[in-house]
Amino acid sequence: MPTSSGAIPRPEYPRPQFARARWLNLNGEWEFEFDPGDSGLERGLLKRGLTDKIVVPFAPESELSGIGAPDFHEAVWYRRRVDIPEDWSQDRLLLHFQAVDHDATVWVNGTEVGRHRGGFTSFTFDITNQITASRQAEIVVRARDSRTAVQARGKQATWYANSHCYYTRTTGIWQTVWFEPVPTTYLLRPRVTPDVANSLFHVEITVRGPSQGFSIAAELFDDDGLVSTQRTNISSQMDGHLFLPVDEARRRLWSLEDPFLYRLKIRLRDSSDKDVDQLDCYCGLRAVSTRGRSILLNGQPVFLRLVLDQGYWPDGIMTAPNDQALIDDIILAKAAGFNGARIHERVPEERLLFHADRLGYLVWEEFGDWGAAGQGPAGENQQPTPSFIGQWIEAVNRDYSHPAIVGWCPLNETHQVLHDRITTLDDVTGAMFWATKSVDRTRPVIDASGYSHRVREADVWDSHDYQQDPETVRKRHQRSGQDEPLANTAPDGTPYSVPYAGQPILVSEFGGIWWSPQDASGGANGDDQSNSWGYGLRVEAEEDFYARFEGLIRALDQNPAIAGYCYTQLTDVFQEKNGLYGFGRGMKLDIERLHSIQTGTRRPTEASADDLPQI
């Protein structure tokens, strides 16, 4: 169903790394109703028409939804009737939700088909058995989003108004909803692992449905055609593991300078050797590792010049208004001299990772846990819950095959001192770290960013430092080379973290320079300075900004013990005016000058990079 303008919002394919030719975008106008008492099921909302309209995939708090109601919404309901294409009559029908915040229950033609908890991760229900001879599907969704429950809510405020670094909430459907027809036996999302040392790709594929006598074939292509192919019969576990080698003449590593992507075609064949399912995929041949104090990309030290990307927009809140907006944020970050982003307090949508893969942009992915561990809007007495583990591993499994992702971080700023009792935070931190490592042994993992490091075996040690005086920052981090990185402690000196164990060191939040020029252009950039917020003492003039920015950068990138940093932040977000661009992505600063500051000097450790062995 189109919007009033006749166009489907966010019409692009939502899962570009693993694509099928046939699909149906369900974005557009849906029936909608608020359910402030969460009594809708008892009041018959499942069976009757709803009283309002909304434009999916935009949350009701956003202007792009057509509603723009930023209050608290305990529960919301959606309804839409869809005609199923006639040529899908022999297929199974999958209903995909890219993200619904926070607890979703879905009914099709009056029957509950599934439930999902977690506002950042994708989920799918097979609704084949609910489709009648009429070939219609009436989809009803209830999303619960409790104000008081312990949730992974990221930067969403738990009080009414935006303030400081807490922003407008997101409730209900906020990413694409779509149908996909599949055969009776079909391919699930594969896991593609690049193996640079042996110059090949490992492809692990699981099949759903009866598979006696079936086989899987995979073909790898570059710009000149077929590189390699392999076929395997499906085992009793209904999966296959294939190896696709790349010979030296066709070997092309994915890198920042050359983000080359091989094309991968995966076919499922039945006992008569007929293709019954096919996925069009891509993959990048690259290796991420650590050695001593360095993070390596393809065996060479890479200094991470990351920017904190909150992923908010004035009109869409957490939903990008269009696909180009995702591309533009990467272009803006690279223009300022960054080589990647820490996607902060949220799981990125798959389209963003797709663009990072093809544009050569590093991503450190994390979970949106903030506010449930004593540092954030949930309050001092709340802890992460075991459900965080399942939600986070859903994200890691979904995004495993993206070459742009160079690290994982399950938790952020979990303030809690070490003491004589094992806490829920200790349990959940350890569980999320080791669960991440069990799913992915190929990337470094931070246990919890910023303060309460609880896992001695964490691959990277990081800290957050919003000191605004460059000389103070330099002195605070100069002892990192003597195995004494910045370690935040409680006021009485009690440590938050286990002892440092020699890992690479990231300063994964710093800067946040408060600058809100009255004459900035573009969108909501030029708000009254009295209604703005930032870290520390606001600079009074643009030249002061450049001086402080360069001083903070030099304090870190000239320290050979530090492997990278993440500057706060890419854009202003509502009242938080410490972005390099305005909230509407308009110019605030001389971006070429920022680029020159970041890339104009050679790091002490980079001079010897050419002497390192090649992979």
C-alpha positions in Angstrom: 0.0 0.0 0.0 1.7 3.2 -1.0 2.0 6.4 1.0 -0.2 9.4 0.0 2.5 10.5 -2.5 2.3 7.1 -4.2 5.8 6.0 -3.3 6.8 3.1 -1.0 9.1 4.5 1.7 12.5 2.8 2.1 11.9 0.7 -1.0 15.4 -0.8 -1.3 16.1 -4.5 -0.6 16.8 -4.8 3.2 19.2 -7.7 3.2 21.6 -7.0 0.3 24.4 -9.4 1.3 22.2 -12.4 0.9 19.5 -11.7 -1.7 16.8 -13.5 -3.5 15.1 -12.2 -6.6 11.5 -12.4 -5.4 10.3 -10.3 -2.4 7.5 -7.9 -1.5 8.1 -4.7 0.4 5.4 -4.1 3.0 6.4 -0.6 3.9 3.8 2.1 3.5 0.5 2.9 5.1 -0.8 0.6 7.8 -3.7 0.9 10.2 -2.4 1.9 13.7 -3.7 2.6 17.2 -2.1 3.6 20.5 -2.8 1.2 23.4 -1.8 3.2 26.5 -3.1 0.7 29.0 -1.8 -2.4 27.1 -5.3 -3.7 27.2 -5.8 -3.9 23.5 -6.1 -7.7 23.3 -8.9 -7.7 25.9 -10.6 -4.8 24.1 -10.7 -6.6 20.8 -8.0 -4.8 18.8 -6.9 -8.1 17.3 -10.3 -8.4 15.6 -11.4 -4.9 14.6 -10.1 -2.1 12.5 -7.7 0.4 14.1 -8.5 4.0 14.4 -5.4 5.7 12.9 -2.9 5.4 10.1 0.9 5.3 10.1 3.6 5.2 7.5 5.9 2.1 8.1 8.8 1.8 8.7 8.9 5.0 10.7 8.1 5.0 14.4 5.1 6.9 15.7 7.4 9.4 17.5 8.8 10.5 14.2 7.5 13.1 11.8 8.0 10.7 8.8 5.4 8.3 10.3 2.7 10.9 9.8 2.0 10.9 13.6 4.9 12.6 15.4 3.9 11.8 19.0 7.0 11.7 21.1 5.3 10.7 24.4 5.6 7.3 26.1 3.7 4.5 24.4 3.2 1.4 26.5 1.8 -0.6 23.6 1.0 0.1 19.9 -1.0 -1.9 17.3 -0.6 -2.3 13.6 -2.8 -4.0 11.0 -2.4 -4.5 7.2 -4.1 -6.8 4.6 -1.9 -8.0 1.8 -2.7 -9.9 -1.3 -0.2 -12.7 -1.9 1.1 -12.9 -5.5 -0.5 -15.8 -7.4 2.8 -17.1 -8.7 3.9 -17.7 -5.0 1.2 -20.3 -4.5 3.6 -23.3 -4.4 6.1 -21.5 -2.1 6.4 -21.2 1.6 6.0 -17.6 2.8 8.4 -15.9 5.2 7.4 -12.6 7.0 10.5 -10.6 7.9 10.8 -7.7 10.4 14.1 -5.9 10.3 13.4 -4.3 13.7 10.5 -3.7 16.1 10.9 -2.0 19.5 10.6 -3.7 21.9 8.4 -6.9 22.5 6.5 -7.9 19.4 3.7 -10.3 19.0 2.5 -11.1 15.4 -0.8 -12.6 14.2 -1.7 -13.6 10.7 -5.3 -14.2 9.8 -6.2 -14.3 13.5 -3.5 -16.9 14.5 -0.5 -16.0 16.5 2.6 -16.8 14.5 5.4 -15.7 16.8 6.9 -13.4 19.4 10.2 -11.6 19.6 11.9 -9.6 22.3 14.5 -7.0 21.4 14.3 -3.6 19.6 17.4 -3.8 17.5 17.5 -7.3 15.9 15.7 -8.8 12.9 13.3 -11.8 13.1 11.3 -14.0 10.7 8.1 -16.1 10.9 7.0 -18.7 8.5 3.3 -17.9 7.9 2.6 -20.5 5.2 0.1 -22.4 7.2 -2.0 -19.3 8.0 -2.6 -18.4 4.3 -6.0 -19.5 3.1 -7.4 -20.1 -0.4 -8.2 -16.4 -0.7 -4.4 -15.8 -0.9 -4.7 -12.9 1.6 -2.7 -12.2 4.7 -4.1 -9.9 7.5 -1.1 -9.0 9.6 -1.5 -7.7 13.1 1.4 -6.6 15.2 1.4 -5.5 18.8 4.6 -3.9 20.1 5.1 -3.4 23.9 7.6 -0.7 24.9 7.4 -0.4 28.7 8.8 2.8 30.2 9.9 1.0 33.4 11.2 -2.4 32.2 14.9 -3.2 32.0 15.5 -2.9 28.2 18.3 -2.5 25.8 17.1 1.0 24.7 20.3 2.7 23.8 20.1 6.5 24.0 16.3 6.6 24.3 15.2 8.8 27.2 13.1 7.3 30.0 11.7 10.7 30.9 9.6 12.8 28.6 11.9 15.5 27.2 15.2 15.2 25.4 18.1 16.3 27.5 21.9 16.0 27.6 22.7 12.9 25.5 19.3 11.2 25.8 17.0 11.4 22.8 13.5 10.9 21.5 12.2 7.3 21.9 11.4 4.8 19.2 8.4 2.5 19.6 7.1 -0.3 17.4 8.1 -1.0 13.8 11.1 1.1 12.8 12.7 -0.8 10.0 11.4 -2.5 6.8 8.8 -5.2 6.9 8.8 -7.6 3.9 7.6 -10.9 2.5 9.8 -13.5 0.9 8.7 -16.7 -0.9 10.9 -19.7 -0.6 10.7 -23.3 -1.7 9.7 -26.2 0.6 13.4 -26.8 1.2 15.4 -23.6 1.3 18.7 -22.0 2.3 19.1 -20.1 5.6 21.5 -17.2 6.0 25.1 -18.5 5.3 28.2 -17.7 7.3 31.1 -16.6 5.2 34.5 -16.6 6.8 37.5 -15.1 4.9 40.7 -17.1 5.4 43.5 -14.8 4.2 46.3 -17.1 5.4 45.1 -19.9 3.2 43.6 -17.7 0.5 40.1 -19.1 0.6 36.6 -18.5 1.9 34.8 -20.9 4.3 31.1 -21.0 3.5 28.8 -22.6 6.1 25.2 -23.1 5.0 22.2 -24.5 6.8 19.1 -25.8 5.0 15.5 -25.9 6.3 13.1 -28.5 5.1 13.3 -32.1 3.8 16.8 -32.4 2.2 17.3 -36.1 1.4 19.5 -36.3 -1.7 20.0 -32.5 -1.8 23.3 -30.8 -2.5 24.7 -27.3 -2.2 26.9 -25.6 -4.9 28.8 -22.4 -4.4 30.5 -20.3 -7.1 32.9 -17.4 -6.4 33.3 -14.6 -9.0 35.5 -11.6 -9.5 35.4 -9.0 -12.2 36.8 -11.4 -14.7 34.4 -14.2 -14.1 34.4 -17.5 -12.1 37.2 -17.8 -9.6 36.3 -21.2 -7.9 33.4 -23.5 -7.3 32.6 -26.4 -4.9 29.7 -28.7 -4.4 28.8 -30.8 -1.4 26.1 -33.2 -0.4 24.0 -32.1 2.6 24.9 -34.0 5.8 22.5 -35.5 8.3 22.7 -32.1 10.2 21.1 -30.5 7.1 24.1 -28.2 6.5 27.2 -27.9 4.4 30.7 -26.5 4.7 32.3 -25.5 1.5 35.8 -24.1 0.7 36.3 -21.7 -2.1 40.0 -21.0 -2.9 41.4 -17.9 -4.6 44.6 -18.5 -6.5 47.3 -15.9 -6.4 46.5 -14.3 -9.7 42.9 -13.6 -8.6 43.7 -12.8 -5.0 42.5 -9.3 -4.0 42.3 -8.3 -0.4 39.5 -6.1 1.0 41.1 -3.0 2.4 40.4 0.6 3.2 42.1 1.6 -0.1 40.5 -1.2 -2.2 37.3 -2.5 -0.6 37.0 -5.3 -3.2 34.0 -7.6 -2.9 33.8 -11.0 -4.6 30.4 -12.1 -5.8 29.2 -15.4 -4.4 26.3 -17.5 -5.8 24.9 -20.3 -3.6 22.5 -22.9 -5.1 20.5 -25.6 -3.5 19.9 -28.6 -5.8 17.5 -31.5 -5.3 18.1 -35.2 -6.0 17.4 -34.6 -9.8 20.1 -31.9 -9.9 17.5 -29.1 -10.3 18.1 -25.7 -8.7 15.4 -25.2 -6.1 16.8 -22.1 -4.3 19.5 -19.5 -4.9 21.2 -16.7 -3.0 23.2 -13.9 -4.6 25.8 -12.9 -2.1 29.1 -11.1 -1.7 32.2 -11.4 0.5 35.5 -9.7 1.2 38.9 -11.4 1.7 40.4 -9.8 4.7 41.9 -10.6 8.1 41.5 -8.8 11.4 43.8 -9.6 14.3 45.8 -8.2 17.2 49.5 -8.4 17.9 51.0 -6.9 21.0 49.6 -3.4 21.2 48.5 -3.3 17.5 45.3 -4.0 15.7 46.1 -5.5 12.3 44.2 -5.5 9.0 45.6 -8.0 6.6 48.7 -8.3 8.7 49.5 -4.6 8.8 48.9 -2.2 11.7 45.8 -0.1 11.2 45.3 2.9 13.4 41.5 3.1 14.0 40.4 6.7 13.4 36.8 6.1 14.2 33.9 8.5 14.7 31.0 7.9 17.1 27.9 7.5 14.9 24.6 7.7 16.9 22.4 7.1 13.8 19.6 9.6 14.5 17.9 11.9 12.0 15.6 14.9 12.7 12.6 13.5 10.9 13.1 9.8 11.1 14.6 9.5 14.7 16.5 6.1 14.5 15.2 5.3 11.0 17.2 6.9 8.1 14.8 8.8 5.9 16.2 7.1 2.8 19.0 4.8 1.8 21.1 7.7 0.5 21.2 9.1 4.1 23.1 6.0 5.2 25.6 6.5 2.3 25.9 10.2 3.0 26.9 9.6 6.6 29.8 7.4 5.5 30.9 10.0 2.9 30.7 12.7 5.5 32.9 10.7 8.0 35.5 9.9 5.4 35.6 13.5 4.2 36.6 14.5 7.8 39.4 12.0 7.9 37.9 9.0 9.6 38.4 5.4 8.4 35.4 4.0 10.2 32.7 4.3 12.9 31.7 3.0 16.2 28.0 2.5 15.6 27.0 3.6 19.1 24.3 2.2 21.4 22.4 0.5 18.6 22.7 -2.4 16.1 23.1 -0.9 12.6 20.6 -1.8 9.9 21.9 -4.1 7.3 21.9 -1.5 4.6 24.4 0.6 6.5 26.8 -2.4 6.7 26.3 -3.1 3.0 27.5 0.4 2.2 30.4 0.2 4.6 31.5 -3.1 2.9 31.5 -1.6 -0.5 32.9 1.9 0.4 35.8 0.6 2.6 34.6 1.9 6.0 35.5 0.0 9.2 32.7 -0.7 11.7 32.9 -1.5 15.4 29.5 -2.9 16.2 27.9 -2.8 19.6 24.7 -3.4 21.4 22.2 -0.7 22.6 22.4 -1.7 26.3 22.9 1.7 27.9 20.6 2.6 30.6 20.4 -0.9 32.2 23.5 -1.0 34.2 23.6 1.9 36.5 25.0 4.5 34.0 22.1 5.9 32.0 18.4 6.6 32.0 17.3 3.3 33.7 18.7 4.3 37.1 21.3 3.1 39.5 19.7 -0.2 40.6 19.1 -1.9 37.3 21.3 -4.5 35.7 21.5 -6.1 32.3 19.2 -9.1 32.0 19.9 -12.6 30.5 17.7 -11.7 27.6 20.5 -9.3 26.5 22.7 -12.3 25.7 20.2 -13.7 23.2 19.4 -10.4 21.6 23.1 -9.6 21.1 24.0 -13.0 19.7 21.1 -12.5 17.2 22.9 -9.4 16.0 26.3 -11.1 15.8 24.9 -14.0 13.9 23.1 -11.7 11.5 26.1 -9.5 10.8 28.9 -12.1 11.0 29.8 -12.1 7.2 30.3 -8.4 6.7 33.9 -7.6 6.0 33.6 -4.0 7.2 33.0 -5.2 10.8 36.4 -5.3 12.6 35.2 -5.7 16.2 32.4 -6.4 18.6 31.4 -4.7 21.9 28.4 -6.2 23.8 28.1 -3.6 26.6 28.9 0.1 27.1 29.8 2.1 30.3 28.6 -0.5 32.8 29.6 1.4 35.9 30.1 -0.9 38.8 33.1 -1.2 41.1 34.8 -4.5 41.7 34.0 -5.9 45.2 33.7 -9.1 47.1 30.5 -10.4 45.5 29.9 -11.7 42.0 27.1 -9.6 40.5 24.5 -10.0 37.7 26.7 -7.6 35.8 29.7 -9.9 36.1 27.6 -12.8 35.0 26.1 -11.1 32.0 29.3 -9.4 30.9 31.1 -12.7 30.9 28.3 -14.5 29.2 28.0 -11.9 26.5 31.8 -11.8 25.9 32.2 -15.6 25.7 29.0 -16.0 23.7 30.4 -13.5 21.2 33.7 -15.4 21.0 31.9 -18.7 20.5 30.1 -17.3 17.5 33.1 -15.4 16.0 36.7 -16.4 16.6 37.9 -14.1 13.8 37.4 -10.6 15.3 38.5 -8.9 18.5 35.9 -8.3 21.2 35.7 -5.7 24.0 33.9 -7.0 27.0 32.4 -3.7 28.0 33.4 -0.3 26.7 34.7 2.5 28.8 34.8 1.6 32.5 33.9 -1.8 34.0 36.2 -4.3 32.2 35.4 -7.6 33.9 36.9 -10.2 31.5 40.7 -10.6 31.7 40.8 -12.3 28.3 39.1 -9.4 26.5 41.0 -8.7 23.2 41.1 -5.0 23.5 41.2 -2.6 26.4 39.4 0.7 26.0 38.7 3.9 27.9 36.5 7.0 27.6 38.0 10.3 28.3 36.1 13.6 27.8 38.8 15.8 29.3 38.9 18.9 27.1 42.4 20.1 27.8 44.8 18.4 25.3 47.8 18.5 27.6 45.7 16.9 30.4 44.6 14.1 27.9 48.2 13.6 26.8 49.4 13.2 30.4 46.5 10.9 31.3 47.4 8.5 28.6 51.2 8.7 28.5 51.6 5.8 30.9 49.8 3.4 28.5 53.3 2.4 27.2 54.2 1.3 30.7 51.2 -1.1 31.0 49.2 1.6 32.9 46.4 2.7 30.6 43.7 5.0 31.8 41.5 3.1 34.3 38.5 4.8 35.7 37.9 4.3 39.4 35.2 5.2 41.9 35.7 8.4 44.0 37.2 6.3 46.8 39.7 4.8 44.4 38.0 1.4 44.1 38.6 0.0 40.6 35.9 -0.6 38.1 38.0 -3.1 36.1 40.2 -6.2 36.3 43.9 -5.4 35.8 45.2 -4.5 32.3 46.6 -7.6 30.5 48.6 -6.1 27.6 45.9 -5.8 25.0 45.7 -3.1 22.3 44.4 0.1 23.7 41.6 2.2 22.3 40.3 5.5 23.5 36.9 4.7 22.3 35.2 8.0 23.3 36.9 11.3 23.5 36.4 14.9 22.2 32.8 15.8 22.2 33.8 19.5 21.7 30.8 21.7 22.3 30.3 24.0 19.4 27.0 25.4 18.1 27.5 28.3 15.7 24.5 30.5 15.1 25.1 30.7 11.3 25.4 26.9 10.7 23.3 25.8 7.7 21.1 22.7 7.0 18.2 21.3 9.0 18.3 21.8 12.7 21.9 22.9 12.9 21.6 26.4 14.1 19.5 26.1 17.3 19.8 28.7 20.0 23.0 28.0 22.0 21.0 28.3 25.2 19.2 25.1 24.2 22.3 23.1 23.5 24.5 20.7 25.5 28.0 19.3 25.1 31.0 18.1 27.0 33.1 20.4 29.2 33.6 24.1 28.5 32.1 25.3 25.2 34.6 26.8 22.7 33.8 30.4 22.0 35.0 30.7 18.4 35.6 28.3 15.4 39.4 28.8 15.6 39.3 27.6 19.2 37.5 24.5 18.0 40.3 23.6 15.5 43.0 24.2 18.1 41.3 22.0 20.7 40.5 19.3 18.1 44.0 19.1 16.8 45.4 19.1 20.3 43.2 16.2 21.4 44.0 14.2 18.2 47.8 14.7 18.6 47.6 13.7 22.3 46.4 10.3 21.1 47.6 9.6 17.6 51.2 10.5 18.6 51.1 8.0 21.4 52.7 4.7 20.1 50.9 2.7 22.8 47.4 3.6 21.6 45.9 1.6 18.7 43.1 3.9 17.8 40.4 6.3 18.9 36.8 7.2 18.4 35.9 10.9 18.3 32.5 12.0 19.6 30.7 12.6 17.3 29.7 12.7 13.6 26.6 14.9 13.9 24.7 16.9 16.4 21.7 15.0 17.8 18.8 17.1 19.0 20.1 19.3 21.8 23.6 17.6 21.9 25.8 20.1 19.9 29.1 18.3 19.7 28.9 17.0 16.2 31.2 17.8 13.3 28.1 18.3 11.2 24.7 19.6 12.2 21.8 17.3 12.9 20.5 18.0 9.4 24.0 17.1 8.1 24.7 20.7 7.2 28.2 22.2 7.5 29.4 23.6 10.8 33.2 23.5 10.2 35.9 23.4 7.5 35.9 19.6 6.9 39.0 19.7 4.7 40.8 21.2 7.7 39.6 18.4 10.0 40.7 15.9 7.4 44.2 17.4 7.2 44.5 17.5 11.0 43.7 13.7 11.2 45.8 12.5 8.3 48.5 15.1 8.0 51.0 13.6 10.4 52.6 10.2 10.5 52.1 8.0 13.5 55.2 6.8 15.3 54.3 3.2 14.8 53.5 3.6 11.1 57.0 4.3 10.0 58.0 0.7 10.4 54.9 -0.8 8.9 56.6 -1.7 5.6 59.0 -3.9 7.6 56.3 -6.2 8.9 55.8 -9.6 7.2 53.1 -9.7 4.5 50.1 -12.1 4.9 
